[in-house]
Every structure is written in C-alpha cells, then in structure tokens.
C-alpha cells in the first residue's frame, strides 16, 4: 500500500465518526414543573366536591395541560412549539390543602382532597386526567412531619412510578433518568435524620442521606446533569430549613453538575428564578445554582368574607427543555414560565431563562 493510500485508510474511520456526529440531530428532553395544587374540599363532614374556586383552578389547569403539547411559544420567549413528547410532570408539594390541620371536618376533607388529586393527576400517564407520568413530592400541607396517609400514598405510588431507579430506605424519596438527565425528588426539604431537629419545624425524613447515596451511585464522576426538587426554598427561615442541613446540602451538591433546582411553597406569582452560590441568594448573582419557583397551579379558595370572590387566583407553571446538541458544547437548559391572573380563565407565556449546561458526549 502506498503512503497516500495508507493515510486515506487511517482517515476513513475518523471521517465516518465526524460525519455521524455532524448528522446527529439535537436531542430534546421536555417536561412540566408545577407546584402547590392544594386541592381544597368543601367544609363538610361528608364532602362531595371541592371549594368552588379550587375546583375552577384545578379543573382548568388539567384542561390546559392536556392542550399544552404543540402549543405555540411566544417569539419573545424563543418561539417554536411545546414538545409533543413531554416526559412527565413534576409536582413540588402541597398536593392537598388540609393535612396540616386537625379536628372538625378536616379528616373527611383530607381524604376527599387526596382522592381527587389522584383522580386528576393519575400516576403512569393516562390513568388519570393527565396524559403523562407524575412525579410528586410532599409539602407541609401534606403532613409537616411526613407521617400522614398522603406520605404513605406517595410511598406506595413510588413502587409503581414509571422509570424510578432508586428509592430511599423509607421509600419516600426517589430518583429517575430522562436521557442524560438524572432527577431526584427529596420531599419537604433536604436534611439529615428521620425526625425534625429540636427547635425546628419540619421532619426531613432522611432526605440528605438518600441524596448523598443516590448521587454517589447514580452519577458519581460522570458529569451527568442533575435536577433536584423539594418543597421548601433553601432561602426560607432557619426555623424551617436548619442551617446545619443547608450547609451540608450545599457541600453535597457542589460536587456535582446540578443544572437546576425546583421548589414550591412560596407561590409568588408569576414563576421566578433565584440563584444560590453557597453564601447568598439573589436573582441576579453572576454565578451560582439556579432555583426555580413554578408558582402554584391551583391554590385558590372562596374568599371567607365574600362568597362571590376568590383568593389566590394568580397561578403559574414551568415548561422545561434540556437540549443536547451534537458534540460536547452548546448544550442548553431552557425554562419558560406560563401564568394567569384570573384562575386560568386567561393565560399566556411570561418569562424565559436560558443557561448553557454541560452534558457529557455519548460514547
């Protein structure tokens, strides 16, 4: 073989690889993040329906979500259309309204609210009124100490939840993968131990122990992008998220490629983004990890002083896309918000946040 032919034979495999990389279309992983639907039953010893404004909010939201795939995205938010292949919906806690309350009609209200959540959201996609798998976690309204029948229900649902690859020892916290993306749901907040710390508010149910074990086993040194979800925002009062747990949480996640975190609890329409660099929280920090608040999807109720009016009728939701481009550069996380001011009677796109992320190239 001549030197020229020898060089050509050596280059041929490389050219094939380059051509394959160049021809590979980008991969998109799209999903929805919502929070605080807070299903509220009528105040009755035998509830048969929701509070009227909670009914309107949650019914309209479910209807909107069913029509969301293929929806045109506003040009100011980048244009295009919502994916027709949404992978699932995350719900960042406070699934129902009443499990932080006792006495009176609350016990039957709580049971009715949980049944209604399950009927609307389903679990595997299509077994409720939503077409996608559901990935919920619990908030303070679902049981501040993580010891209610809703928590038991989540544990039971985790055994059947699509794609779950890891569950905590207590069965409450879990993780799964969407393509290169590793997602972890961590309950009310990320902390050590089953019980609440003395002088503090909530029980973490050993979510920090699970996070450390899960990331070490499922992500390790791979550099895979990670998304974390929990109910309380890390910038909440120390009474709610103990400083010891917050410091250890930051130390843990700072060793991994965490591309976004989602929380609930604060509502605060419309949806918003904060940033955390381990020392401070502020929306305009130049560096740090992104914290997204999806607002709430249905936490509305009849006004106590005027039955013809509702309160809490501004809501929101997030549409998230992870875009994996060919090669190891220009990968992107897009988070777009969608909002209403009138209990989902009218609604539209609101904001977009775009961030370059690192996704290891497929081998």
Order of alpha helices (4+ residues) and beta strands (2+ residues): alpha-beta-alpha-beta-alpha-beta-alpha-beta-beta-beta-alpha-beta-alpha-beta-beta-beta-beta-beta-beta-beta-beta
